[in-house]
Each structure stands twice: as C-alpha cells, then as structure tokens.
Amino acid sequence: MQGTIATFDPQTRSGSLLLDDGTPLVFGPEAFDRSGLRLLRLGQRVTIEPDEAGAVRRVLIPGVA
C-alpha cells in the first residue's frame, strides 16, 4: 500500500499518513525504527508494510531498499 506522510514528529519518531484512497493511518516509533530511515518529510510518498491486523508494521520509501 502507498500513501503520503501527513505528520511526522522526529522527537517521538511517530506520525500519520494518508493512503491513496484517503484513509488516514497512524504509525508509531516501532514502524519507523523498522524502516532504517532517519527522517520523513511532510508530503513524502511512502509504502507501508501492514501487519496481520492491518496496523502499520514498517514505513518505506518506494524504490529505496
């Protein structure tokens, strides 16, 4: 699934995003930490990896391994 970063707090390493269908999702520091990223920008395109329950497991930048 892909979406766009709506909020990101570098202090807490958590934020929210809007999926392409307009559905809002929040992610916690665990999902950000699993990404290996150092920062996310507002409006940045991301791919999310959901867990079995549909929560955000990991936030990734498309095309970046």
C-alpha positions in Angstrom: 0.0 0.0 0.0 1.2 3.5 -0.7 0.4 6.9 0.8 1.6 10.3 1.7 3.1 11.5 5.0 0.7 13.9 6.7 2.5 14.3 10.0 5.9 13.3 11.4 7.5 14.1 14.8 11.2 13.4 14.7 11.3 13.5 18.6 8.8 10.7 19.0 9.5 9.1 15.6 5.8 8.7 15.0 3.3 10.2 12.7 0.4 9.7 10.3 -0.2 9.2 6.6 -3.0 9.2 4.1 -3.4 6.2 1.9 -4.1 6.8 -1.8 -7.8 6.1 -1.1 -7.8 8.9 1.6 -7.8 6.6 4.6 -5.8 8.0 7.4 -3.3 5.7 9.3 -1.1 6.4 12.2 2.3 4.8 12.9 4.3 4.5 16.0 8.1 4.6 16.6 8.4 0.9 16.1 7.2 1.1 12.5 9.6 4.0 11.8 12.5 2.3 13.5 12.0 -0.9 11.4 12.3 1.2 8.2 16.0 2.1 8.8 15.2 5.7 7.8 16.4 8.8 9.6 13.7 11.3 8.7 10.4 11.6 6.9 9.1 14.8 5.2 5.5 16.0 5.0 4.1 15.1 1.6 6.7 12.4 1.1 5.4 9.3 -0.7 5.8 6.1 1.3 5.0 2.4 1.0 3.7 0.7 4.2 4.0 -2.8 5.2 0.9 -3.8 7.3 0.8 -6.5 10.0 -1.8 -9.2 10.2 -4.2 -6.8 12.0 -3.8 -4.0 9.3 -1.6 -1.8 11.6 1.5 -0.2 10.1 4.4 -2.6 10.7 7.0 -0.6 8.6 7.2 2.6 6.6 9.4 2.5 3.5 10.3 5.0 0.7 9.4 3.5 -2.7 12.5 2.5 -4.6 14.8 2.7 -1.6 16.0 -0.7 -0.3 
